[in-house]
Amino acid sequence: MDALYTAVATATHGGEGRAVSSDGKIDLALGIPAELGGSGQGTNPEQLFAAGYAACFGSALGLVGRQAKVDVSDAAVTAEVGIGKQGEGFGLKVALRVELPDTVDEATGRKLVEQAHQVCPYSNATRGNIEVDLVIE
């Protein structure tokens, strides 16, 4: 694959440091969630993954919607990223909750969401590696 764009970010001190993008648009404190024994201060990697996946899936949904000539510009995607023990380490699971405009019927909406799941780079990266549930609301 030839990359059309490459994002670059650096994180320091694991879960209690900072994450900074090469262009400076992201510069935030990192923190381990209280549920995992951290301070709960700062943003955690699961939140960053959720935000990225939701944004990416929304873009993919917009693309397949335009191709199908269905207006999904008012759709909203919420990604819920769970972390838990998996074997000797940790694993993730994701629920993508897609709220479609009222003008999109259920069958069309389901088809578009499933197509977006095939197009989205995050979905392609996680396919077969983590559980991803698609929920249309």
Secondary structure, 3 states (H helix, E strand, C coil): CCCCCCCCEEECCHHHCEEEECCCCCEEEECCCHHHCCCCCCECHHHHHHHHHHHHHHHHHHHHHHHCCCCCCCCEEEEEEEEEEECCEEEEEEEEEEECCCCCCHHHHHHHHHHHHHHCHHHHHHCCCCEEEEEEC
